[in-house]
Amino acid sequence: MDDDRRQTETTEALLIQNIRDGNSALFHDLIRPYERRAFLVAWSILRNQEDSEDAVQQGILRIFANLGQLEDPAKFPQWAMRIVENEARMSRRRRRGALYESIDGDEDGDAEPQHVRPRQFADWRELPDEALEQSEVRSAILDALNSLPGIYREIFVLRDMEHLNVAQAAQVLDIGVPAVKTRLHRARLMMREALAPRFARPSPPLWKRWKGLNPWFAAGQ
């Protein structure tokens, strides 16, 4: 995995250098692997496909326009997703207006609820393969994700859907590593709480073989 990432970083560094040298046609090759991640980052804030797509488009334009300001090509993914995140936040502010800013601040600020007590039930990440193929189950997971406060929805998307590591997620969200861990833990508990009525099982989990796979819907399709 480390070797693959180093190879990716080397390839991206060469692409970035060539783009900076004037070969702008290569920008699509640079940004293409991150299009889905960019959509999920925007969607975690806007929760609307059309608005998220618009925010991603604007974010990609800003990434291209500001590529010369990137000091460390190895940090391109985090830097690029931070631009998309900022664009999505600006879009939300424009959409809601100043009247709702105080409400948004409560949702996406650093205040952390002190107690989250999920019901006892099977781990939501241990659902059977056949169930995950059902659209209504995917819909339930999406509804549960939508129910999370913004700061938890964002970290859940980055860590459990896009599989960024803790340091990368911290850079995208501009928060500390301890905050990433705390928010992710609480986000998972909230997801369990939201999914408990549907996926509770009286018997021990039977689907260990599923753990580690990604059940998520094809976002943006």
N, C-alpha and C positions, 0 to 999 in steps of 0.2 A: 504493500500500500504506500509506504514512504517513497519507494522508487518510482511508483506511478505518479505520485504527486510531484516529485522533483522533475520528472520528465515533462509533466504538464506545465510546471512553472517555467522550465527552460523554453518550451514551445511558446508560451504566452509572452515571455520576455522578448523573444525574437519577433513575434507578431507586433507587439507594442512598439518596438524600435522601428520596424518597417513602416508602420502606420505613421509614426512621428516623422519619418523621413519622406513622407508624402504618398505612400501607397495606401490610400484610404479604403480601397476596395477590400483590403484584408480585415477591416473592422468587423464585418459580419462573421468571419471565422473566429474572431476573438470573443465576440459576445454571444454567439449561438449556444455554447454549452450552458450558459447562465440564464437563458430566456425563461425557462420554467421556474427556476428559483426566484427570478425577478418578479414574475407574476405572483408567486405565492407570498413573497414579502409584501407586495402592494396589496394583495387581497387580504392579508392578515390585518391590515389597517382599514381598508375601505369596504371590504365584504360585499363588493359589487363587481361583477365581471367586466362590464363596460368601463367603469371608472378605473378599475385596476389596469386594464389594457391601455387606457389613455395615459395613466401615470407611468407605466413601463415605457411607453413610447417616448414620453417626455424625458424620462430618466435616461434612456439610451442616448438620446440626443445630447444630454448634458455630459454623459460619460465620454462620448466622442469629442465634444467641444473642449473638455477639460483634461483629456488624456495626457497632455503635456505636463500637467501639474502633479501627476502621480510620481512620487519619488522612488518607491520601491515596487517594481513590477510583480514581485512575489506576493504582494498584498492586493493585487488587482481584484480578486473576488470580493473581499470584504469592503474595499473602497467603492467598487461599483454598486454593491447591494446597499451600501449606506446612502449613495446618491438616489437610488430608487426609493428607499425608505423615506428620505426627506421629501422627495417629489410627491409621494403618496400622502404624507402628512400635510403638505401644503395644499394638495387637492382637497383633502378632507376639511381643512380650515376654510377654503374658498366655498365649499359646498354648504357647510353648516353655518358659516358666518360667525361674527364675533360674539353673538348672543350665546352661543353654545360652548365657547372656549373654556369656561370654568368647568363645565361638565366633562369635556374632553380631557382636561388636565387631571381630573380625578381618575379617569379611566386609564390614562397612559403615563401617569407620573410614577414616582418611586415609592409611593405608599404601598405597603404590603399588608394584606389582611393577616392577622396574627394566628387565626385558627381555621384550619380546613379539616373537617372530619368526614371522610368518605365512608359510605356504607361498606360492609364486608361483602365482597363478591369476587368472581374470577377476574383476573387481570384483563383489562380491555384489549391489551396487545396480544392476548392468547386466544383469539377467536378462531373457529374452525375455517379451513380454506373454503368449504362449500358455502358457508355463511357470508364470507367476504365477497363472494361472487354475486351476491344479491344486491340489487341497486338500493333497496330500502335500508339495508344495513349501512351501506356507504353514506346514504342520506342521513341516517341517525348519527353517524360519526361526524359528518359535516355540521349538522345542527348543534351537536355538543361543542364542537370547536367554535362555532359562531357565538355560543353562549358565554365563552370565556371573556373576561375583561381584556382590553387591548394588550397590556404588558405581558399577559400570560399567553395570549393567542400568538403573539409575535415570536416569543421564545420557543413555544411548542412547534411552530412551523419551521423555524430554523434548525432546531435540534432533532426533533423526532420525525419530521417530514423530509427535510433537506439534508439532515445528518451532518451539519456543520459541527466541528468540535467546539468545546467550551470557549477557547480563546477566540476563535473566529466569530462566534455568536456575540461575544462581548464587544469585539471591534465593530461589528455591524450596528449594534444597538447603542454603542458608546456607553457601556456600563461595565462595572467590575466583574471579575470572574465569580466572586461569591454571590453577587446579585443574580448572575445567570443560573447558578446552581439552585439558589433559593426559588427563583421564579419557575424554573423548569419542574422542580419537585412539586410545587403548589399547582402548576398547570396540569400535571399528570393526575394529582389527586382530584382536581376539579373535573377532569375528563372522566375519571372513574365514577365520581358522584353523578355526573350527568348521564352516563351510560348504564348506571346500575339497574334502573328499572327494567331495562330491555335485555341486558346480557347477564344478569345474575344467574348463577348456577348453584344448586344445592350440593353438588358433588365436587370433588377436587378437579382442577383443570386437567383436561384430557388432550390438549392440543399443543404440547411443548414444541412439536416439530415446526409450528408456524412462526415461533418467536424469532424476530430478527428480520422478517420480510416486511415489505412496504405495501400496505393495503390501499394506499391513498388513490383517490380518483385522479383521472388525468386532467389536472387543472388546466383550465383555459381551452379545452377542446370541446 
